[in-house]
């Protein structure tokens, strides 16, 4: 079954892409817990964490680490947080977000009323910082395309 994320990766549903490579993409969530909250998603449809190969998980963690470092720098955050839940979409994805404390790391804090312009600005901020940190080869040419 084709997932929502597969449709996003195929360009059938719009998203704000900050990373793309042959294995994974990363894009902004439409319900961020904090500004800059991104999702790291494998291109292949893997339903959940425990079904992924060790190699895939290692790759996703490397991408999440790079994005987390960009978020920390861009928002002067003391930590980059990683959440794996996956109940809302049956396609493995890692939530990576700048964090200031553990109390704020709850999906109850997700905001669905963030203006599109603010979501765009947050994604561009991550994209610019990824380029600055030497990951430009993995930053898609445009915000709305998963292709390099």
N, C-alpha and C positions, 0 to 999 in steps of 0.2 A: 504494500500500500504506500502510495506517495504521501510524504509528510509535508506539513507546512514549511518546514525548513528546506526540504528538497525543492519546493516551488520557489522559495526565496533564492536559493543557490542558482536555480535555472533562470532567474530573472523574471519569473512570472508574477511575483509579488515584490513590491519595492522594499528596499532595506538600505541601511546606512553602513556600507562596508569599510572596515579599517584594515583588514588583512585578507590575503588570498594566496594560496599555494596549491600544489597538486593534491594535497591531502585534506586540507581544512580551510575554512573561512572564519572570519570574525566580523560581527556586525552589532550595531547597537540594538538594545531591547526597546520596545515601545512602552515598557513599564519599568523604568529604572528605579532601583533602590537608592542609588546615589548618582550624581552626575557622572557621566563617563562609563556607566555600567554596560559591558559588552558581553556577547555570547560567542564562545569558540565552539564551532560545529564541524564535525567531519563531513566531507562531501558524500561519503557512502552512508546509506541509511543503516545505522546501527541503533537499535532501540534503546539500549541502556548501557551504563558503565560496565556492568559485569559481562556483557557480550562482546566487548571490544578486545582486540588483540593487545598484547603488551606493547608492541611497536606503535600501534595507533595511539594508545594512551600516552606513551612517552612523547610522541610528536605533539599531541594536544597540550600537554603540560609545557613543552618548550614554547609553544605559541602563547599560552596563557601567561607564562613568565614574562615574555617580551611585552605583552599588552599590559600586564600588571606594572611593570617597571615604567612604562610610558604614562600610565594613569597616576602613579605615585609622583612622578616628576610634574606632570601637567596640573595636578590639583594640590601639590605639596601635602600629600597624604602620608601618614606614618606607615601605612600598610596597604598592600594589595590583597584583597580577599578572594577566595575561590569557593563557590557553592556548586554542588552537584545535586540536583533534585530530579528533574525530568518528568514530573507528573503532568505538566501541562501540554507537552509535545512529546510523542514517543519517538524521539530522535535524539540521541546522545548530545548533550551540550553542557558546556562549562560556563557558569556565570562568573565573570571576572570584574571586580569593581574596586575603586579606591575606597578605603575604609579608615575610619577614625576611632571606632570602638566596636566591640562585639554586639552590644545592645542594638545597634542599628542594622545588623545583618539579618534581617527578617523580611520575608516576602510580604508581610503585613505592611511594610514601609514602602512597597512599590507604588509609584505614582503613575497614574494613567492620564493625568491632565497636563502633562508637560507639552508646551507648544512645539510644533514641528521645527520651528527655527532654533529652539534651544537644543533639541535632539541633534539637529544638523551641526550646530556649533560644537557640541560635545564630541561628536564623531570626528569632526575636522581637527579638533584639539588633539585627540588621540593619534590621528593620522600624521599630523605635523610632528608630534613628539616621536612617533615611531621612526619617521624619516631622520629626524635629528639624531636618534640613537643608533642609526646605521641599518635600519630594517627597510629602507626605501624600496628594495627589490620586491618586497611582499605587500607593499601598500598599493591597492588598485589605483589605476589612473584616474578613475572618477569615484565619487562617493557612492553612487548608485549601482555600480557594476562589480560583480565578483571576479571579473577577468582582469588579468594583469596586462 
